[in-house]
Amino acid sequence: MGTPPTQDEVLGYFDSLSNWGRWGDDDLLGTLNLITPEKRRQAASLVEDGVSVSCSRQIPFPGPMAMGAANPLIHMVQTGERYALGDNPGHPLFPGVEMLEWAAEHVAFVFHGQVFTHIDGLAHVFYQGKMYNGRPAALVKASEGATVQTSDVLKDGIMSRGVLLDVARVKGVTTLEPGDHVFPEDLEAAEEAQGVRVEPGDVLLLRTGYGAQVDAAAAAGEPPPAEHSGYNAACLPWIRERDVALLGSDVIQDATPPGDFPKTMLPVHQVTLVALGLRLIDNGHLERLAEACAERNRWEFCLTLNPLRLARGTGSPANPIATF
């Protein structure tokens, strides 16, 4: 097991690892600047089989214990039941014309947190009242939402080389225990075992095996375990050194429970989003991806992600797609 940094060392990361000003004072993309046209062409060249795999958890219909009771609110505006009974009144404005048979729903949920697969934007987390590039937290307003670094910055989508580091598989376990944090040594051991190396502009995905626990809990109608493994804050200098463009895992990145760093409750979130300008894919589902990689003995792929164009969003629900 590696050595965690001290709280003072983590606080120092906000300066020593900072990307503020690296791409200009007006920059909104952060580390996505590392995904160059050349990087996209590299990603496209990895498509050989034409097989795609979702890296997202399923958003369930509300139920007693769906996704640990963090249910979306779904109201059916119209269903097909009436039409099955032969109830299809004529059009009120055009006599003799039958109305369209249709169904639709209204869906609402808070996608941030430990349940839904989503991408964290740079207006999602602050440190000492600041977000990436020194912008004040007050620019995210109750009346207007996020007024800068919004989801719409990503309107053209994300496409880059994706790399899965399956630390659970390399350690020979189904799921890492909550206390078994992932350290730089673990990331490099996975690189060596899998014959792959994380390069500048890559999307790095970490598998802890938590997705298997989510699936098992859902099948049993129970909530998944509240605690899980994840990146230890010791990985932050490594992530900065490798110039990762987008960071993800099958958990919320930070290992739980919080408490090791009283001044930085979620250090991976805080340092990546605020200091590095590095967006996060939280709560991915990487079980099928891991199987696809193992089947091919290939741990790199083309990764695409197209967030919703929310004009004032602090992030977006996401369905990352790996294509081989």
N, C-alpha and C positions, 0 to 999 in steps of 0.2 A: 504494500500500500504506500502511496506517495505521501508527501508532507504538505498539509494544507498551509496556505499563507496565513500570516497574522492579520488582524483587523487593520493595523497600520499599513501593512503591505498592500492590502486591497484598496485602501484609501489612496495610496500612491499610484495605483493603476489609472485613476482618473486623469492623472497628468502624464505618466510615463507611456501609456498606451493610447493616448488621445489622437484622434484623427481630425480634431477641430482645425479648420483652415487648410487641411491637406489638399482639398479640391476647390478651395476658394471659400470666402466668407459667406457667399450666397448659396453654397451647395445644399441640395435637399436629398440627394441620392445616397450619400454616405458610401459604404463599401460596395454598393451596387455599381459604382463607377468602375470597379475592377472587372465587371463583366463587359468586356470589349467585343466589338464585332468578331475579332479573331477567336475570342473565347466561345462565342455562340457557334461559330463554324466548327470549332473543336467538338462542342457538344453534339452538333448535328451529325458529325462523322461517327459518333458512337452508336448510331441507330443502324443495327445490322439485321436483327430478326423481325423488326416491326412489331414487337410485343410491348404493350404498355401496362403499367401496374399503378394503381392508386396508392397513395401514401397517406390517406385520410381515414379517420374514424367515421363511422356512420352516424349521422344525426338521427336519433330515433323519434318515432311518434311518441307523444307523452304516454307514460305508463307509471305504475307504482314505484319502480326503482330504476327507471331508464337513466343510464349514464350517471349513476350515483345520485339520483333524484334531482339532477340539474336539468330539468326538462325544458325543451323549447315550448313556447306557448303557441299552440296551433288551433286555429278556429276555422272550421270548414265554412266558407262563404256559400258554397253550393256543392251538392253531391249528385251522384247519379241515381240515387234511390227512387226519386219521384218519377224518373223516366222509365225505370223498370216496371213501375206500376201503371204506365200508360198516361201519366199526367204531364202533358206538354201543351200548355195553353197557346192560343194563337197570339201573334204579334199585336200589341195594343195599337200600333200606329198603321199597320198594313194588314187589313182584313184578308183572311185566307192564307196568310203566310205563317208557317209554324216557326216558333222561336228556336234558336240554336240550343241544342242539348250540350251542357257544359258543366265542368266542376272546377273549383279553385279553393285555395286556402290562404289564410293570413298567418304568417309565421313571425314570431318575435323571440329573440333570445340574446343573452349577453355572451358573446363568443370568447371574450378574454377569460382566463382562468384555467382550470386544470381538466376541463372536460372536452371541449370541442377543438378540432384541428383548426388552427388559425395562424395568421401572420401578424406579428407585432410590428406596428409602425413606429416611427421615431418620435411621435407625439404621445406615445403610450406611457412612458416612464420618465421620471425626472430625478435629478439629484441636486439637492440644495437649491431648488427652485429653477433649475435650468434643464433644457433638453439639448440634443445634439447641436453642435456648432454655437453653443452659448445662447440659444434663443430662450426667452423667459417662458416658464410654465404657464403664465397667465394668458398666453396665446391660445390655450385650450379653454374655451368659455362655455358656461352653462347655456347661454342663449344662442351661441353660434357653433358650438362644437370645436373641433380642431381647425384653426385658421391657417396653419402652416404645417408642412411635412405630413400632409394628409395621404389617404389611400390613393387619391387620384394621381399622385406622383408616379405611381406604378402602372399607369394606364396602358402602357405598351407591353406589360407582362414581364416575366422573368424567365430566362432560358440560359442554362449554363451546364457545365459538367457537374454531375452529382457524384458524390462518393459516399458509400455506406461503410462505416466502421462498426462492425458487429462485435462489440466488446463482449457481450454475453456469450456468443458462440465461441469466441477465441478463448474465453475462460472456462468453457465446457459446462455452462449452466443454461437453464432455460430462461431464468430471470435473475438479474443482479439483485442482491439484498439491499434494502434501503441504506444500510451503513456502508455498503461497498461502493463508495464514490468512484467516479472515473477521473483519472489523473493523466497528465501528458504521457507518462510511461505506458498507460493502457492504450492510448490512441496510437502510439508508435508501435506497440506490440501488435495491434490489429493491422496496421499498415504492413508490417513485415510478414505477418501470417497470411494476409490476403494478397500480397504482391501489388500494392497500390500506394500512392503517396498523394496527400492533400496538397494542392497547388494554388497559387494566387487566382482568385476569381471563382473558385469552386463553391458549390453548395455542399456543406458537410452535414451528413445525417448520422446520428449516433443511435444505435439500438441497444437498449438495456434489457429488452424482453418484457417490458411492462405491458405492451400490447396484448400479449398472451393472457395476462391477468385481467385485462379489461374485457377480452372476449369471454373468458371463463365466467366472470362475474355477471356479464350480461345474459349469458345462457342460463345462469342459475337465478336470475332475477334479483341479484344482489349488487351493492355498490362495490367498485374495485377498491383495493387497499388504498388508504389515504397517504401512506408514505412510500417513497420510491427512491431509486438511485438517480444519478444524473451527473452532469459535469461538476466537478469540484472547481472552486474559484482558482485553483492552481493552473487550470487549463487556459486562463485568459491570456497570459503572455504568449503561449503557444499558438492560440487562435489568431492573435494579432501578428505574430511573426509569419505565420503561413498565409496571411492576407485572405482569410475566408470571406467570401462575399455574402453568404447567407448561411445561418446556423440553425440546425434543427435536431430534433430527437423525438422519441416516443413518449417523452414526459415534458415538463415545462422548462427544461434545460437545467435549472437549479435542483440539486438534490434536496430532499426534505428529511426531517423537519427543519424549518428555519431556526435560527437562534445562535449559530456559531459566530455570527458577525453582527453584534448589536447595532452597529451604525449603518450596516448595509444588509437589509433583511434578505434580499435576493441579489447577491453580488453579480451573478452572471447576467441577469437581466439589466441591472443598473449600469454596469460597466460597458456591456456591449451596446446597448441602445443609446446611452447618453454619451459615453466617451468615444467609442469606436464608430458610431453611426451604423451599426451592424444589426440588421433586422433578424427576427427569430421566427422559426416555424415551431410552434408549441403543439404538443399532443399529437404528433404524427402517428400513423399506424404502419409499422414497418415489418410486420411478420411476413406478409406475402412478398414484399420486396426482398427480404432476407432469403426467402426460399428461391426466388428468381435468380438472385446473385449466386447463391450456392450451387444451383443447378448448372449455371454457366461457368462457375469459378471466375466470375468477372464482377468486380465491385465498383465499377464506374459505369455511368449511363447518362443519357440526356435527361435533365430535370427541367420541367416546365411548371410554372405556377402563374395563374392569371387572377389577381385579386379583383374583388368587386370595385367598381369605380364610385366609391363613396366620396362625395364632394368634401365632407368634413370628417372623415373617418380616422380613428386612431389605429386602425388595423383592418383586417377583413377575415371572414371565414375563408378557408382555403382547402383545395383538393390538389396537392402536388402530384404530378404524374411523372413517373420514371419510365423512359422508353429505351428498350434494348435493341 
